[in-house]
Amino acid sequence: KLKDATGGRYIHVEDGGVTAPMRSMIIYPSKEALIAEIQSDLDAGLNVYLYTDCSNNARQSEFDQLLAALTPRAKSVKRLDKAGFADPSNKDYLSDLTNNITEQLVICSPAMNSGVSIESDHFDSVYVLGRGTTLPTELIQAPPRVRKMKEVRIYIDAHKYNNGLSINPDFVLEEELLKESSAGYEVTPDFKQEMLAKPGVADVIDQIVYENGMRANYANTFYHIAMLHNYVLSYSDKIATEEEEKEISAAKARAEAQRIAQVAAEEEIDAATAKKIIEKDAMSRAEECKLYKYQL
């Protein structure tokens, strides 16, 4: 079943009969409905954990748009994205999330990796907004970061990032070569065979094809994997009201205006500085803004 769900190879390991606990997964009909439900929980004084793999950079930040929609409703907020994990002042906080989390709303990105767990009873509700920037096999690992979670509420819309992906190895190889080629460079059949003969190239192409296969029908693949992880799926009939949608839209506009202003406020950089930023293992939001401004 797992092979059918993922479209790839797998290794089965006997674990002595230990299985994942039965959990509930409630699927929401829209992003707005999910956000409105979170707002209702915050208004009721509930503690909320939200995980999302949405965009979070200088070009586009749906992450900041979510914060703009939810922060006014929360008594306290903690963002645990790449900026939060990179902030030196968070070092002690991150060393023991189980005991240090006291905020009403904690919003996390994929920076919350597999080594992180929250063992406390702090959270009343767990939400996931999936956008398809990570694989379904990675997204399924997000809710159990809250170890005592028994129910997760979720909305997935992965079309933006996963349209037009190919599972044809020859086409994928050509796409990857064209990404690296200079203008006017011709990727001939002989050149493709020459590249495939190099160590590791075929393995990379196979991995891309495998990942594209998982992303091609993202939501269905994810929900199939969820059932294999002992989730019982159901559907919410929550519909965001016109007033709720207007509020969410206004928050999005505020966050977008702030992003544009942040980019505009950064200093101009030259080509040499841009190259140095690109070559860094990780860049700050300020560096992202400088680079984006240069590229504009």
SVG drawing of the C-alpha trace seen along z (x, -y; Angstrom):
<svg xmlns="http://www.w3.org/2000/svg" viewBox="-21 -53 53 61">
<polyline fill="none" stroke="black" stroke-width="0.4" points="0.0,0.0 2.8,-2.4 4.5,-1.7 1.2,-2.5 0.7,-5.7 4.2,-7.1 5.0,-5.6 8.5,-4.6 10.6,-2.0 10.5,-1.3 11.9,0.9 9.6,2.7 10.9,3.1 9.1,5.3 8.5,3.4 7.1,6.0 3.5,5.1 3.7,1.4 1.4,-0.8 0.7,-4.5 -2.2,-5.6 -5.6,-6.2 -6.0,-10.0 -8.6,-12.2 -7.8,-14.3 -10.4,-16.9 -10.1,-18.2 -11.3,-21.8 -12.8,-23.0 -10.7,-26.2 -7.8,-28.1 -10.1,-30.8 -12.3,-28.3 -9.2,-26.9 -8.0,-30.4 -11.4,-31.4 -11.6,-28.3 -8.2,-29.2 -9.4,-32.7 -12.4,-31.2 -10.2,-29.0 -8.0,-32.0 -11.1,-34.1 -12.2,-31.3 -8.9,-31.4 -7.6,-28.1 -3.9,-27.4 -3.1,-26.8 -0.3,-25.1 -0.1,-25.8 2.3,-24.2 2.6,-25.4 5.0,-24.9 3.8,-28.0 6.0,-30.6 8.2,-32.6 10.7,-34.8 11.3,-38.3 9.5,-37.6 6.4,-36.3 5.5,-35.5 2.2,-33.7 3.7,-33.0 3.6,-36.7 0.0,-36.9 -1.1,-34.2 0.6,-36.0 -1.2,-39.2 -4.6,-37.4 -4.0,-35.6 -1.8,-37.8 -4.6,-40.3 -6.7,-37.5 -3.9,-35.9 -2.8,-37.0 0.8,-36.0 2.5,-34.6 5.7,-32.7 7.0,-32.2 9.2,-29.2 10.4,-29.6 14.0,-29.8 14.3,-33.3 13.1,-32.1 15.5,-29.2 18.4,-31.4 17.8,-34.1 20.5,-33.7 18.1,-35.1 15.9,-32.0 18.7,-29.5 17.5,-28.7 13.9,-28.8 14.4,-26.2 16.5,-23.9 13.4,-22.8 10.2,-23.6 8.1,-21.3 8.6,-23.5 9.3,-26.8 6.2,-27.2 3.6,-29.4 2.3,-31.4 -1.3,-31.1 -0.3,-30.8 2.8,-29.0 3.2,-29.0 5.9,-26.8 7.5,-26.2 9.6,-23.3 12.4,-24.7 10.7,-22.6 12.6,-19.5 12.4,-15.8 14.5,-16.3 12.0,-18.5 9.1,-17.4 6.7,-19.0 5.7,-16.7 3.4,-19.0 -0.4,-19.4 -0.2,-23.1 -2.0,-23.0 -5.7,-22.6 -5.8,-22.4 -3.4,-21.5 -3.7,-22.8 -1.8,-22.2 -1.8,-24.4 -0.1,-22.4 1.1,-24.2 3.1,-21.4 6.6,-22.9 7.6,-19.8 6.8,-16.2 3.7,-14.5 6.0,-12.1 7.5,-15.2 4.2,-17.0 2.7,-13.9 5.5,-14.2 4.4,-17.8 1.4,-17.2 3.0,-14.6 5.6,-17.1 3.0,-17.8 3.3,-14.3 -0.1,-14.3 -2.0,-15.5 -5.2,-13.4 -6.8,-15.5 -5.4,-17.7 -7.3,-20.1 -5.9,-20.5 -6.2,-22.2 -4.0,-21.4 -3.7,-23.3 -0.5,-22.2 -1.4,-23.1 0.6,-26.3 3.9,-24.6 3.3,-21.2 1.6,-21.8 3.3,-20.4 5.8,-18.2 7.1,-15.4 7.7,-11.7 9.5,-11.1 13.3,-10.6 14.4,-11.8 12.4,-15.0 13.5,-15.6 17.2,-15.2 16.7,-17.7 15.0,-20.2 17.8,-19.9 20.5,-20.4 18.7,-23.4 18.6,-25.0 22.4,-24.9 23.0,-25.8 23.9,-29.2 21.7,-30.9 21.5,-29.1 23.1,-25.9 21.8,-22.8 21.0,-19.7 21.6,-16.9 20.8,-13.2 24.5,-12.4 25.1,-15.0 22.3,-13.6 23.8,-10.1 27.2,-11.5 25.7,-13.2 23.8,-10.0 27.1,-8.1 28.6,-10.3 28.5,-8.9 25.4,-9.9 23.5,-11.7 21.1,-8.9 20.4,-8.6 19.6,-12.3 17.2,-12.1 15.5,-9.0 15.0,-10.9 13.5,-13.9 11.2,-11.6 10.1,-9.9 9.5,-13.2 7.6,-14.6 5.4,-11.5 4.5,-12.1 3.7,-15.8 1.7,-15.2 -1.5,-14.2 -0.3,-15.8 -3.4,-15.9 -4.6,-12.4 -1.1,-11.0 -1.0,-12.8 -4.4,-11.5 -3.6,-8.0 -0.4,-8.1 -2.3,-9.6 -4.7,-6.6 -1.7,-4.3 -0.5,-6.3 -3.8,-5.4 -5.6,-8.7 -9.3,-8.6 -10.4,-11.2 -13.5,-13.3 -14.6,-16.6 -15.5,-19.9 -18.5,-21.8 -17.0,-25.1 -17.5,-27.8 -15.8,-31.2 -18.4,-34.0 -18.1,-37.0 -17.0,-39.1 -14.3,-36.6 -13.0,-36.5 -12.8,-40.3 -10.9,-40.3 -8.4,-37.7 -8.0,-39.5 -7.3,-42.8 -4.6,-41.1 -3.1,-39.7 -2.9,-43.2 -1.3,-44.6 1.4,-41.9 2.1,-42.3 2.4,-46.1 4.9,-45.5 6.9,-43.1 7.1,-45.6 8.1,-48.4 10.8,-46.2 12.3,-45.4 12.2,-49.1 13.9,-50.2 17.0,-47.9 20.2,-49.4 21.2,-48.9 23.9,-46.2 26.2,-45.5 26.8,-42.2 29.7,-41.2 27.6,-41.5 24.7,-39.7 27.0,-36.8 28.3,-36.6 24.7,-36.4 23.7,-33.7 26.7,-31.6 25.8,-31.7 24.4,-28.5 21.6,-30.6 20.5,-34.2 18.7,-36.5 15.4,-38.2 17.3,-41.5 19.7,-39.7 16.8,-38.2 15.3,-41.6 18.6,-43.1 19.0,-40.3 15.4,-40.5 15.8,-44.3 19.0,-43.8 17.3,-41.2 14.4,-43.5"/>
</svg>
